[in-house]
């Protein structure tokens, strides 16, 4: 959980409302604008969070939904069955680095923010910093990041997380997973097209 929605430079990120009619398509477009074209680097999504807190379950919900969609062009880590959280984050990142050669990583996490921004999905350059709002020294994750603002920050954050509406978190998880899935389909088609051109 990155409790500080303003952790990143505002100029370096895009905001998408989860309930916008074109939210998934817009998210896919943003992702594809960041992911290197025709890279040999494996594309890895690291979904951070725990199902022990409603507000912090956004990451593992996204990971589970993506696992069910059976993505072939991207790798996904962090699900409800095997969550990536504060306790195991460093070990899991080491595992990913050993398994994949120089992966291009996208960190996904929930965060808290201003009332008017609750429900907003943010995509931007640089890593997500889990635990930034609670002074935990955790590794930064990702070449780029996706964060979802699930509730309001400023007071008793852990209590706020526990009392975040599952309905909102689930809707945001569905939008984000659909956006990633669409990006994967387009990315795969691009690779196939380029391979056909070279043959």
N, C-alpha and C positions, 0 to 999 in steps of 0.2 A: 504494500500500500504506500503510494507516494501521496502524502497528505497535502502537499503544496502544489496546487494547480498552476501557480505562477513561477514554478521552479525554473522553467525555460524562458528564454527570450521570446516575447510575444511575436516578434517579427519572423521567428523561425518556425512557426507552427500555424496550421489551419484548423479552424473550428467548424464542426459539422453537427447540427442538431439531429439526434438519433431518430426522431419521428418525422423528419423531412422526407417527402415522397421519394427523393432521389439520394437519400443518405448513403445507401450501400454503394451505388454507382459512383458517387462523389468520393467516398473513401477509397474505392478501388483505383480511381484515377490518381488520387494523391499518393497512394502507395507505389503505383507504377512510375510516378514521376521521381521517386526517391530510389527505387531499386535499380541497380546498374543493369543496363541492357546487355544481353548476351554475355553475362558474366559466368566464369567457371566456378565462382564461389557458391556454395549451397545457401539457399535462402531459409533462414531458421526463425520461427516465431517462438518467443519465450513468454508464456502466459503466467504471470505472477499473481499469487493470492492464495487464500484458503477458504474452504467451505465452512469453516467454523465461525465465520462472520459474514452476515448477509452482504454488507457493503463491499467486503474484500473478496467476494466470490466471483467478481466479474471476470478476472483472468482465467481461472479454471473452468468456468462455464464456457467461455470462448474456446478454450482448448478442447473441451469435450465436444462442442458443436462442430468444430473443424475436424476432429477425429471421425465423427459420424459421417461427414461429407467425403471422407477418403480422398483428401488432397494428394495429388501426385507430384505437383511442381514445387511444393514447399514442405518443409519439415516443421512439426509442431511439438512443443514440449510444455507440460503443465496442464493437467486435466483434473477433474474431480477425483478420479481414481488415483492419480499420481501428481498431487499438487506441488508447485514450486513456491516455497515461502521462506520466511526469514531464517528458519532453522537449517534448511537444506540448500539454500540458494547458491552458496559458493561451491558446494560439491557438485550440484547439478550443472552449473556453468562449466566446471572443469570437465565433466563427462561430455558435454556438448562439444567443447574444444577438442577433446581427444577423438571423438567420433567423426567430426567434420573438419575438413581442411580449410582453415581461414573462412569460417562462415560469415555471411552478411546477416547480422542479427537484428530482429525487430522486437523490442521489449514492449510488453502489454501489461498495464496495471490500472487499478482503480485509483481515483484521487478525490479529494474534497475541494470545493471551491466556493465562489459566490453564489448566492441564491439564484440569480438570473442565469447562471451557467450550468445549473444542475441539469443533467441529460445531454450535455455537450460532449462530443467525441473530439479529441485533439490528436493531430498527427504532426510530427515535427522532427527536425534534425536532432541528433545527439541522443544519448541514452536516457532511459527512465532511471530514477534514483529511488529505489524502494526504501522506505523508512526515513526519508528525508525530513518529514514533518514530526517525527518522534525521536529524533537524535540517535537513530540506530546507524551504526557503521556497516552498511551492506554494500556489496559491489554494484556499480552502475551497470545497466544492462541495455545493450543495443546500439547499433549504428544510427538507428532512428527509433522513434517510440510512438505508441498509440496509448493514450490515456482516456479514461471515461470518468467524467465528474458525476459521482453517484449521490452526493449529498453536500451539505453546507459545512464549511470549515469554521474554525474560530473558537470553539468551546467544547470540551469533553469529547474529543474526536473519536475515541474508542467506543464511547456510548453511542455516538451518532452513527458509527459504522454498524454497530449491532442492531440499530433500529432503522436502518435503511430499508426501503421497500423492495422486496424481492421482485415485484412486478416491473419496476423501473430497471433494475439490474438485468433481468432476463430480457427485456426488450432491447436494451443496449447491447447485450451479448449477441443477440440474434442479428442485429444490424451490423455489428463489427464483423462477426463470422461470415455473414453473407458478403460483405465488402471484400474481405480477404479471399473468399472463395471465387468471387468474380475476377479479382486481380489475378488469381492463380490460373483461371481458364484463359484469360487474355495473354498472360505471360507464357503459358504453354503453347498457345497458337503462334505467338511471335517466334518462339524457338523453332517450332516445326517449319514455319515459313522461311526463316533464315537458313535452316538446314537444306531445304528444298532448293533454295537459290544457289547454294554452294555446290550442290551435287549435279 
